[in-house]
Amino acid sequence: MYASENKRQYERFEIDAAVVGQIGGHDFEGRVSDISLGGAAIMSPNAGYQNDQFVRLHMEGFGETRGYVRRAIPGGFALEFSEESMSEEEIRKREAAIATFRSQGAGARRA
């Protein structure tokens, strides 16, 4: 499942899914614009974040997850999923959710 045309480890898929979460004790809402096994692009311009902040969130069609802000992107931030303390079952659920997005026609994104 490695992306071959760029330096990203995992292939990303364009989606449009609701997300609610918490960064630094503050709640936020937004949209997920793309997702991979390793992370997601979160569109939430008013989330109030800094790089490396811990994020807890719930994504429509994906469930509960957590990760870290890695960088700002236009309109939001790039989230790297945290596999620390994740059970094998949680990892399998994440893989199944990505497979579902793919089977529903989510477009692979090469950039």
N, C-alpha and C positions, 0 to 999 in steps of 0.2 A: 504494500500500500504506500510505497514511497513515491513522491513526486519526482519525475525525471527531468523536467524542463527548467527547474530552478533549484535553488539551494535549500528549499524547504524540505523538512523530513517527511511530512505527510501531505497528501493531496487534500486541497481545500474544496469545499462545496458551497456554492452560493445558496443561501436560504433567507427566509424572512420569518423570524420567530420572536415572540415576546420573551422578555427576560426581566426578572426582578431580582434585586440583590442588595448586598450591603458591603460598603467599603469604609473601613475606619469607623464603624459604628453608625454610618449614615446610610439610609435606604435610598435606592435609586430604581428607576424603571428605564427600559430601553428596548432595543431590537438587536437581534443577532443577524449580521449580514453575511457572514461566512463562518464555516466551522471545519475543523479537522480533528483527528485523534489527539493532536497536541495542543489545540487552543481554538480561540474564536475571536472574531471582530465584533466588539460590542459598541453599538451606536447609542450613545447617551451623553450628549454634550454637557449636561449639567450634573454629571455623576460626582464630580469633586474628588479627584484621585491624584496620586503621585506614583511614579514608577516604583515597582517592587512592593506595593501595598497588597495585602491579602484581600481576596474577594470571595464572598460566598454568594451563590446565586442559584436561581431556579430558571431553567430554560424550557419553554414549551416544546414538548416532544423529546426532551432530553433528560429532564429531571434535575435533581439537586447535584451541584458540583462546586468545586472551589478551585482557586488558582491565584495567580499573581499578575498584576498589571505589568506589562513589559515595556510598553511605549504608547505615546499618543499617536492616534491616526485621525484623519479628518472626520470630525463629528463624534469622536469617542476614543476608545482605547483597544489595544491588542491584549488579550488575556491568554496567558499560558496556563493550561490546566496543571494542577498539582497532583502528582501521583503519590506523594508522601501520604502514608497511612491509608491509602485506598486498598480495599480488599480486591481480590481477584474477581469477585462477583460485580463490584462497581466498574471495574475495567471492562468486563464482558458487556455490561449494560451500555457503557459508552460506545463500544464497538458496534453493538446492535443498533443503537440510535443512529450512528453514522451510516450503517448499511441501509436503514430505513429511509434516511434522507436521500441516499443514492437511488434506491429503488423507486422513490416517488418522483424521480426526475430532477433532483437538485443538480444544478449545473456545476461541473468541475471547473475550478478556477485555477488558472495557471500563473497569475501574477503574485 
